[in-house]
């Protein structure tokens, strides 16, 4: 029983999987934030172009 507990405590594969999961989630949050900001900027640009076209006619 003692050997089983010792082997369990030395096993780091679960910790590694959790670390990779945390890294992946942080990357996903960064991508979502960047995509949202980029989307807003593109929307504002098209809105500005639309307003200029309306006043030009």
C-alpha positions as CSV (number, residue, x, y, z in Angstrom):
1,X,0.0,0.0,0.0
2,X,2.9,2.3,0.9
3,X,4.4,1.7,-2.5
4,X,1.2,2.5,-4.3
5,X,0.8,5.9,-2.5
6,X,4.5,6.7,-3.2
7,X,4.1,5.8,-6.9
8,X,0.9,8.0,-7.0
9,X,2.7,11.0,-5.5
10,X,5.6,10.7,-7.9
11,X,3.3,10.5,-11.0
12,X,3.4,13.9,-12.7
13,X,1.4,13.1,-15.9
14,X,-1.8,14.5,-14.4
15,X,-0.1,17.7,-13.4
16,X,1.4,18.1,-16.9
17,X,-2.0,17.6,-18.5
18,X,-3.5,20.2,-16.2
19,X,-0.7,22.6,-17.1
20,X,-1.3,22.1,-20.8
21,X,-5.0,22.6,-20.3
22,X,-4.4,25.9,-18.5
23,X,-2.0,27.1,-21.2
24,X,-4.5,26.2,-23.9
25,X,-7.3,28.0,-22.1
26,X,-5.2,31.2,-21.7
27,X,-4.3,31.1,-25.4
28,X,-8.0,30.7,-26.2
29,X,-9.0,33.7,-24.0
30,X,-6.3,35.8,-25.8
31,X,-7.6,34.8,-29.2
32,X,-11.2,35.5,-28.3
33,X,-10.2,38.9,-26.9
34,X,-8.1,39.8,-30.0
35,X,-10.9,38.6,-32.3
36,X,-13.5,40.7,-30.5
37,X,-11.3,43.8,-30.6
38,X,-10.5,43.3,-34.2
39,X,-14.2,42.8,-35.0
40,X,-15.1,46.1,-33.3
41,X,-12.3,47.9,-35.2
42,X,-13.5,46.6,-38.5
43,X,-17.1,47.4,-37.7
44,X,-16.1,51.0,-36.8
45,X,-14.1,51.3,-40.0
46,X,-17.0,50.1,-42.2
47,X,-19.4,52.4,-40.3
48,X,-17.1,55.4,-40.9
49,X,-16.8,54.6,-44.6
50,X,-20.6,54.2,-44.8
51,X,-21.1,57.6,-43.2
52,X,-18.7,59.2,-45.6
53,X,-20.4,57.7,-48.6
54,X,-23.8,58.9,-47.3
55,X,-22.6,62.5,-47.0
56,X,-20.8,62.4,-50.4
57,X,-24.0,61.7,-52.3
